[in-house]
Amino acid sequence: MDVRRRYGLRSEMLEIDTGDQLHIFSAHELGASPTEVAAVLRRRGA
């Protein structure tokens, strides 16, 4: 998770490192909060 604040706004990005590549997803791309998606992935052991 990468969380940044700028101009009073908070942005979240989900970063997934597969070893060969780094994939970065925004809330818009995921259709959900990156924090929530990361929690689901952790629970599933992904």
C-alpha positions as YAML, in Angstrom:
chain: A
units: angstrom
residues:
- id: 1
  name: MET
  ca: [0.00, 0.00, 0.00]
- id: 2
  name: ASP
  ca: [1.18, 3.45, -0.89]
- id: 3
  name: VAL
  ca: [-0.77, 6.26, 0.74]
- id: 4
  name: ARG
  ca: [0.01, 9.89, -0.03]
- id: 5
  name: ARG
  ca: [-1.50, 13.19, 0.94]
- id: 6
  name: ARG
  ca: [-1.41, 16.21, -1.30]
- id: 7
  name: TYR
  ca: [-3.43, 19.39, -1.20]
- id: 8
  name: GLY
  ca: [-5.48, 17.91, 1.64]
- id: 9
  name: LEU
  ca: [-6.47, 14.87, -0.41]
- id: 10
  name: ARG
  ca: [-5.52, 11.28, 0.35]
- id: 11
  name: SER
  ca: [-4.66, 8.88, -2.45]
- id: 12
  name: GLU
  ca: [-4.09, 5.15, -2.17]
- id: 13
  name: MET
  ca: [-2.36, 2.81, -4.58]
- id: 14
  name: LEU
  ca: [-1.99, -0.94, -4.26]
- id: 15
  name: GLU
  ca: [1.47, -2.18, -5.21]
- id: 16
  name: ILE
  ca: [1.96, -5.87, -5.99]
- id: 17
  name: ASP
  ca: [5.54, -7.04, -6.55]
- id: 18
  name: THR
  ca: [5.65, -10.35, -8.42]
- id: 19
  name: GLY
  ca: [9.43, -10.52, -8.36]
- id: 20
  name: ASP
  ca: [9.76, -9.77, -12.06]
- id: 21
  name: GLN
  ca: [7.38, -6.81, -12.22]
- id: 22
  name: LEU
  ca: [5.77, -4.20, -9.99]
- id: 23
  name: HIS
  ca: [2.05, -3.75, -10.59]
- id: 24
  name: ILE
  ca: [0.37, -0.58, -9.31]
- id: 25
  name: PHE
  ca: [-3.41, -0.25, -9.08]
- id: 26
  name: SER
  ca: [-5.57, 2.73, -8.18]
- id: 27
  name: ALA
  ca: [-9.01, 2.63, -6.54]
- id: 28
  name: HIS
  ca: [-10.49, 3.50, -9.92]
- id: 29
  name: GLU
  ca: [-8.83, 0.50, -11.58]
- id: 30
  name: LEU
  ca: [-9.80, -1.87, -8.75]
- id: 31
  name: GLY
  ca: [-13.35, -0.60, -8.32]
- id: 32
  name: ALA
  ca: [-12.76, -0.66, -4.56]
- id: 33
  name: SER
  ca: [-10.49, 0.81, -1.93]
- id: 34
  name: PRO
  ca: [-6.91, -0.45, -2.36]
- id: 35
  name: THR
  ca: [-6.75, -0.90, 1.44]
- id: 36
  name: GLU
  ca: [-9.77, -3.21, 1.33]
- id: 37
  name: VAL
  ca: [-8.41, -5.15, -1.65]
- id: 38
  name: ALA
  ca: [-5.05, -5.61, 0.11]
- id: 39
  name: ALA
  ca: [-6.83, -6.94, 3.21]
- id: 40
  name: VAL
  ca: [-8.77, -9.49, 1.13]
- id: 41
  name: LEU
  ca: [-5.59, -10.62, -0.63]
- id: 42
  name: ARG
  ca: [-3.82, -11.06, 2.71]
- id: 43
  name: ARG
  ca: [-6.70, -13.12, 4.12]
- id: 44
  name: ARG
  ca: [-6.64, -15.37, 1.06]
- id: 45
  name: GLY
  ca: [-2.89, -15.81, 1.30]
- id: 46
  name: ALA
  ca: [-2.22, -14.27, -2.11]
...
